[in-house]
Amino acid sequence: MAVDAGMEPMDDGKTPETDAFFEAFRAATGAPVDGYDLTFFGDSPAMNDELCDLILAGTKRATAMLLRDVTDAGEPMPVVGGFFVVVDGAGRPRCVCRTTDVTVKPLEETDDAFAFDEGEADRTLAWWLKSHRAYFARQAAREGFEMHDRIETILERFTVVWPPELANGAA
């Protein structure tokens, strides 16, 4: 089972295909927004595909990343009401999501409800902490920072808003 630890840096990664996908969403819904972020989950195309599938199935409605990814690596800070396009492992747009909640707290203060909303494995906090500690430890080894349980973590909840057949509340 893959672990979602937010998105990996993609140098923006937007393409004409992702722009057209977002524009189709805007045209169909009248959403008065100009921009979006692009989201690739995990640290490999295979992990991203697995996590993307959980979103498309309606199971996954949350994600986490380290605050240092915003402050040090230049990732966009999620904002409530912001939109992001989720791409699959090949970079194809799959859905548009809207951020509904953003909380920053130490990793070890994540709660059961958030672990459940991430929708991975058995959806327990014990599994979530174990898998995210391992994921962030791999990231720390790659990037040269110290991983610890008090590391500031961005916990983001979202809803799927496009395409209509996948949107939360769709029949």
N, C-alpha and C positions, 0 to 999 in steps of 0.2 A: 504494500500500500504506500502510495506516495505521501509525502508530507508537504503541505502548502506553507511556505514561509514567505509569502508575498511575492513580489515580482523581481526578477533579475534585471539589471540594467540592460537596456536595448538600444542605446543611442537614439532615443525617440521611437525608432522602428516603424513609424507610420508610413503607409504606402498608399498609392492611389486606390487600392482595393479597400483598405480600412477607412480611408476618407469617404469613399462612395457609400460604404456600409453605414457610416455614421450619418451621412447626408440623407440617406433613405429613411433612417429613423427620424431625423429632424423633419423631413418633408411629410412623413405620414402622421407624426404626432403633434407637429407644431411647436415642439420644444424650442424655447427661445434661448438657445445656447450656441456658442460658436465653436467651442473647443472640447476636446476629450483627451484623456490619457489612454495609453495603450498598456494592456496587462498581459504578461507572460508569466505564468505561475511556476515556481520551483526553479531547478537549476539544470533541466534537460528537456528536450522536446517530448520524450516519453512521459516524464513526470507532469509536464504541462498538459499533455493530452488526457492523462488520467484525471487531473484536477478539473480541467475544462469539462470533461464528461460528467463529473459530479455536479457542476453548475447547471449544465443542460438538463440533467435528470431532476433538478429541483432540490437536491440534497444539500449542496454547499451554498451558504449565504454569508460567509465571513472569510476573512483572510488576515494574516499577520505578517509584519515585517519589522525589522529593527529600526528604531529611530535614527540610528547612525546612517542608514541607507538614504535618508533624506538630508541630514545635516552634513554628512561627509561625502556621500556618493552622488548627490544631486538628483535623487529620485524625487518625483513630485509628491508633496504631502497631500494625502487624501483629504477632501473637505466634504462635509455633509452637503448633499445636493449635487456634487460633482459627478460627471459621467466618465465611464471608461469602457473601451471596447476590449473584449476578451478574444484573444487569438488562440488558435490551436498550435500544436507543435511545429506545423509548417508555416505559421504566420498568417493563416486565413482567418478572417473575422468570423466569430461564431455568435456573439451576442453583445448587447449593450447593457451595462449595469449602471445603477445610480447608488452612490454611497448614502447610507441612512444613519450611520453612527461611526464616530471615530473617537477612540480612547487611547491615551498613552499611559502605560504603567509598566512596572517591572515584570519581566517574563513570569516569575513565580507567583504573581498576583492574578494571573488569568483565572477565570472561574469556569465552573462546569457548563454554564449556559453558552459561553463563547465556544468552548471545545465542541459542544454539540452542534452549534451553528456552522462550524467549519465543515462538518459533514464527512469527516474522514474516518476510516477504519471503524472501530466500535463506538466512536463519538464520545469517549470518556475523557475526562481531564487527565487521568494517568497516562493514557496513550498519547494524548496531545502533547503533554509536557515532555515525555520521553522522546518522541519523534522530533519535536521542535528544538529541543536541546541538541540532539544529534545533528540536525540540519544546520543550526546556527554555529555549532562547533566546526562543521566543515567549512562554512563561510568564514569563520574566524581564522582557520588555518590558511585559507586561500588569501585572505586580505590582511592578515597580520594584526588582529586585535584580540583582546582578551574576552573570552566568553564566560559569563557568570549568570547566575539566576536573577540578579538584580538589574540586568541589562534592560534599558528602556525599549519597550516594544509597542508598536502601533497595532492596535486591534481595530479592524475595520469591518463593519457589517454593510451589506448591500442587498439590493433587489434587482432582479432581471426586468428590464423594461422593453427589450426588443430582441428578437422578432416577436410579434404578438402571440404566436402559439407557445412561446416559452415564458412569456412575461408572468410575473407573480400574479396570481388571481385569474389567469387565463382558464377558460373552460376546457 
